[in-house]
Amino acid sequence: MYLVENMIELGLLEGQKFPTKAHKKVAQAIALCNPNVRNRDTLTDIVQAVLKVPTAKIKTIPYEKLVDKYGCPHVC
């Protein structure tokens, strides 16, 4: 399980950055302190799904849409 805010960076691929603070916050809300996120592959899958969300939609996207449309692992 990942607990520290900066651990979300482990889900980024080489050279990637979060496009907005909102993208990072969404990824943190899903992945950090979540007992269903047990390995780095799951963390990476979550972060990569969040990065696919357009900036205009990141603040209002429901979790279910992240799972269905953007391939976020269902960990909640």
C-alpha positions as CSV (number, residue, x, y, z in Angstrom):
1,M,0.0,0.0,0.0
2,Y,1.2,3.5,-0.8
3,L,0.8,6.1,1.9
4,V,2.9,9.2,1.1
5,E,1.6,11.8,-1.3
6,N,4.8,11.8,-3.4
7,M,4.6,8.1,-3.9
8,I,2.1,8.7,-6.6
9,E,5.0,9.7,-8.8
10,L,5.9,6.0,-9.0
11,G,3.0,5.6,-11.3
12,L,4.5,7.9,-13.9
13,L,6.5,6.5,-16.8
14,E,9.9,7.9,-17.6
15,G,9.7,11.5,-18.7
16,Q,6.0,11.9,-17.7
17,K,4.5,14.6,-15.5
18,F,1.0,15.3,-14.3
19,P,-0.5,17.8,-16.7
20,T,-2.4,19.6,-13.9
21,K,-2.6,19.5,-10.1
22,A,-6.1,18.1,-10.5
23,H,-4.8,15.1,-12.3
24,K,-2.4,14.4,-9.5
25,K,-5.0,14.9,-6.8
26,V,-7.4,12.5,-8.6
27,A,-4.7,9.8,-8.8
28,Q,-3.8,10.3,-5.2
29,A,-7.4,10.1,-4.1
30,I,-7.8,6.7,-5.8
31,A,-4.4,5.1,-5.2
32,L,-3.0,6.4,-1.9
33,C,-4.0,4.7,1.4
34,N,-6.0,2.2,-0.6
35,P,-5.5,-1.4,0.6
36,N,-6.5,-2.7,-2.9
37,V,-3.5,-1.0,-4.4
38,R,-0.9,-3.6,-3.5
39,N,1.8,-3.3,-6.2
40,R,3.4,-0.7,-8.4
41,D,1.7,-2.1,-11.6
42,T,-1.7,-1.3,-10.2
43,L,-0.5,2.2,-9.1
44,T,0.9,2.7,-12.6
45,D,-2.4,1.6,-14.2
46,I,-4.3,4.1,-12.1
47,V,-2.0,7.0,-12.9
48,Q,-1.9,6.2,-16.6
49,A,-5.8,6.1,-16.7
50,V,-6.0,9.4,-14.9
51,L,-3.5,11.0,-17.4
52,K,-5.9,10.0,-20.3
53,V,-8.7,12.2,-18.9
54,P,-8.9,15.6,-20.7
55,T,-8.0,18.6,-18.6
56,A,-11.5,20.0,-19.1
57,K,-13.1,16.9,-17.6
58,I,-10.7,16.0,-14.8
59,K,-12.5,17.9,-12.0
60,T,-15.9,16.4,-12.7
61,I,-15.3,12.9,-13.9
62,P,-17.0,10.2,-11.9
63,Y,-15.0,7.2,-10.7
64,E,-17.2,4.8,-12.8
65,K,-16.3,6.6,-16.0
66,L,-12.6,6.4,-15.1
67,V,-13.0,2.7,-14.9
68,D,-15.2,2.2,-17.9
69,K,-13.9,4.7,-20.4
70,Y,-10.3,5.2,-19.4
71,G,-9.3,1.8,-18.1
72,C,-8.7,2.6,-14.5
73,P,-8.5,-0.6,-12.4
74,H,-11.5,-1.0,-10.2
75,V,-9.9,-0.7,-6.8
76,C,-12.5,1.1,-4.7
